[in-house]
Amino acid sequence: MPKSTLYRTWRSYDANCDDPTIIRYTAPVQEEEVKSGETSNVKAAWCCTSAECSVGDLQITWQPREHLLPTMQCPACGNCLAFRHYLEERALAPVDWTGVGRKSA
């Protein structure tokens, strides 16, 4: 049976790191956190408002201007997209447990 790996949140995340053991994911973040940070690119989740459109959820990256939400149109049907939430890229790094002592039973 393979040994399970434990992960922790990587606080000083570097998006250019090519380590294959790191798990990258996007997570919703509050609007206040986006507005307080010095970001050049913002990611957000949007969804198409048309019930007949085959496009569901979209992730869009744009360069903010005072963090005003742009008006977005669906690339498939042209209807307006509804804003859902901002996104932040995060990472999980494996925890190295070698050398950590354990109590024996």
C-alpha positions in Angstrom: 0.0 0.0 0.0 1.5 3.4 -1.0 2.3 5.9 1.8 -0.2 8.7 1.9 1.1 12.3 1.5 0.1 15.2 3.7 -0.1 18.7 2.2 -0.1 22.2 3.7 -1.0 25.6 2.2 2.0 27.2 0.5 2.0 30.8 1.8 4.9 32.1 -0.3 3.5 30.6 -3.5 5.5 31.2 -6.7 3.4 30.6 -9.8 6.6 30.0 -11.9 7.6 27.0 -9.8 7.6 23.8 -11.8 7.6 21.3 -8.9 5.3 18.5 -9.9 4.5 17.6 -6.3 2.7 20.9 -5.8 -1.1 21.0 -6.2 -2.4 24.2 -7.7 -6.1 25.2 -7.4 -8.3 28.3 -7.5 -10.5 29.3 -4.7 -13.1 32.0 -4.2 -11.9 35.1 -2.4 -13.7 38.1 -0.9 -13.9 41.3 -2.8 -12.2 43.2 0.0 -9.1 41.0 -0.3 -8.9 41.7 -4.0 -9.3 45.4 -3.6 -6.7 45.6 -0.8 -4.0 43.7 -2.7 -1.7 45.1 -5.3 -2.6 42.8 -8.2 -2.0 43.4 -11.9 -4.3 40.6 -13.0 -7.6 39.6 -11.4 -9.4 36.3 -12.0 -13.1 35.9 -11.5 -15.8 33.3 -12.1 -18.7 34.2 -14.4 -21.6 32.3 -15.8 -23.9 32.7 -18.8 -27.4 33.9 -18.1 -29.0 32.1 -21.0 -30.7 28.8 -20.2 -30.3 27.6 -23.8 -26.5 28.3 -24.0 -24.1 25.4 -23.7 -21.5 27.6 -21.9 -21.7 27.1 -18.2 -19.1 28.7 -15.9 -16.1 30.7 -17.1 -12.9 31.9 -15.5 -11.8 35.2 -16.9 -8.5 37.1 -16.2 -8.4 40.8 -16.8 -6.3 43.8 -15.8 -8.3 45.9 -13.3 -8.9 49.6 -13.5 -9.8 50.5 -9.9 -11.3 47.0 -9.6 -14.4 47.9 -11.5 -16.2 44.8 -12.9 -16.2 44.9 -16.7 -19.3 44.0 -18.7 -18.8 40.6 -20.1 -20.6 38.8 -22.9 -20.8 35.1 -23.5 -18.4 33.9 -26.2 -21.0 31.5 -27.5 -24.3 33.2 -27.5 -23.5 36.9 -26.8 -25.8 37.2 -23.7 -24.5 39.0 -20.6 -22.4 37.0 -18.2 -23.3 37.1 -14.5 -20.4 37.7 -12.0 -20.2 35.0 -9.4 -17.0 35.7 -7.4 -13.3 36.6 -7.5 -10.7 33.8 -7.6 -7.3 33.4 -6.2 -4.7 30.9 -7.2 -3.4 28.9 -4.3 -1.0 26.0 -3.8 -0.6 23.0 -1.5 3.0 21.7 -0.9 3.7 18.3 0.4 4.9 18.1 4.0 8.3 16.4 4.6 7.9 14.2 7.6 11.3 12.6 7.4 13.2 13.0 10.6 10.1 13.7 12.7 10.1 11.4 15.8 7.0 9.4 16.7 6.0 8.0 20.0 6.2 4.2 20.1 3.2 2.4 21.6 
